[in-house]
Amino acid sequence: MNISFSPEAVARAPIDTQEQVLAQLAKLFARAYELDAVAIEEGLEQREKLGSTGFGRGVALPHCRSIDVKRPTMALLKLDQPVDFRAADAMPVELVIGLVSPENAGASHLHALAAISRMTRDEAMLGALLDAPDADALFAILDNSTLRDAA
């Protein structure tokens, strides 16, 4: 199983708050995969209440589950200015990678999270993503990454 990823699920955004990030991410999932934006936003917010998904180095990985997806599904937001995400390293977030997995996807959800985490811990990959000038470049970088076969 691989991670679903569509060019329509990538955007740059001028966002100021964590709440706006989650709302915009939910809209991306709705636009790209025809998911219910309200349900996705609520799922992301519920997960965030358990603890920040800002895992450091300027990256956040908000995630939730949904009965409306068949496999792990990803969206990416590159923020025009860093946003406080209460990350463990206290660094504000510039890159937000959202993940929505099937409701009953135990192992595949964890494998997808781990694959995204590994990818963003690679210095060259993270640098390329942070330096990407637009959504098309971001998609191309991720489309050529190992994420396609990761989960």
C-alpha positions in Angstrom: 0.0 0.0 0.0 1.3 3.5 -0.7 0.3 7.0 0.3 -2.3 8.8 -1.8 -0.9 12.2 -2.9 -2.4 14.6 -5.4 -1.1 17.8 -6.9 -4.3 19.5 -5.8 -3.3 18.6 -2.2 -0.3 21.0 -2.2 -0.4 24.7 -1.5 1.5 27.7 -0.2 -0.5 29.7 2.3 -0.2 33.0 4.2 -1.5 31.7 7.6 -1.0 33.2 11.1 -2.3 30.6 13.6 -2.3 26.9 14.2 -6.1 26.9 13.9 -5.9 28.5 10.5 -3.4 25.8 9.5 -5.7 23.0 10.4 -8.7 24.7 8.7 -6.6 25.2 5.5 -5.3 21.6 5.6 -8.9 20.3 5.9 -9.9 22.4 2.8 -7.0 20.9 0.9 -8.1 17.4 1.7 -11.7 18.3 0.7 -10.6 19.9 -2.6 -8.1 17.2 -3.6 -9.9 14.0 -2.3 -13.6 15.1 -2.0 -13.5 14.6 1.7 -15.7 16.5 4.2 -13.7 19.5 5.3 -15.6 20.0 8.5 -15.1 16.3 9.5 -11.4 16.4 8.7 -10.8 19.7 10.5 -12.6 18.2 13.6 -10.4 15.1 13.4 -7.2 17.1 13.1 -8.3 19.4 16.0 -9.1 16.4 18.2 -5.7 14.8 17.5 -4.0 18.1 18.3 -5.7 18.3 21.7 -3.8 15.0 22.6 -0.5 16.8 22.0 1.2 18.9 19.4 1.9 17.3 16.1 4.7 19.8 15.6 7.6 17.4 15.8 10.5 19.8 15.3 12.8 21.3 12.7 10.0 23.5 11.4 7.7 20.6 10.5 4.2 19.6 11.7 2.4 16.4 10.9 -1.3 16.8 11.8 -3.1 13.6 11.3 -6.5 11.9 11.8 -8.6 9.0 10.6 -11.6 8.9 8.4 -14.1 6.3 7.2 -14.0 8.1 3.8 -10.5 7.1 2.7 -9.2 3.7 1.6 -5.5 4.2 2.3 -3.3 6.8 3.9 -3.8 10.1 2.1 -1.5 13.2 2.3 -1.7 16.9 1.9 1.1 19.5 2.2 1.0 23.2 3.2 4.1 25.4 3.0 3.5 28.4 5.1 4.6 31.9 3.9 5.7 32.7 7.5 6.4 30.3 10.4 3.5 29.5 12.8 3.8 28.5 16.4 2.7 24.8 16.7 3.9 24.2 20.3 6.6 21.9 18.9 8.9 20.1 21.3 11.9 22.0 20.0 10.0 25.3 20.2 10.7 26.0 16.6 7.8 27.5 14.6 6.4 25.5 11.8 7.0 26.2 8.1 6.0 22.9 6.5 2.8 21.1 7.4 2.2 17.6 6.1 -1.3 16.3 6.8 -2.2 12.7 6.9 -5.7 11.1 6.8 -5.8 7.3 7.2 -8.7 4.8 7.1 -10.5 4.4 10.4 -9.2 0.9 10.9 -5.7 1.4 9.5 -3.6 0.6 12.5 -0.2 -0.5 11.0 -0.5 1.3 7.7 -1.3 4.6 9.5 1.8 4.2 11.7 4.0 3.2 8.7 2.8 6.3 6.8 3.6 8.5 9.8 7.0 6.9 10.1 7.8 7.3 6.4 6.9 11.0 6.4 8.9 11.5 9.6 12.0 9.8 8.1 11.6 11.8 4.9 11.6 15.1 6.8 14.6 14.1 8.9 16.7 13.8 5.8 18.5 17.1 5.6 18.6 17.3 1.8 14.9 16.5 1.4 13.9 18.9 4.1 16.0 21.6 2.6 14.5 21.0 -0.9 11.0 21.2 0.5 11.7 24.4 2.5 13.4 26.0 -0.6 10.7 25.0 -3.1 9.3 28.1 -4.8 5.8 26.9 -5.4 3.2 24.1 -5.0 4.3 22.5 -8.3 7.9 22.2 -7.1 6.7 20.8 -3.8 4.6 18.2 -5.5 7.4 17.2 -7.8 9.9 16.8 -4.9 7.4 14.6 -3.0 6.2 12.7 -6.0 9.8 11.6 -6.7 10.4 10.7 -3.1 10.3 7.3 -1.4 6.9 8.1 0.1 5.1 6.5 -2.9 6.0 3.0 -1.8 6.4 3.7 1.9 3.2 2.8 3.7 
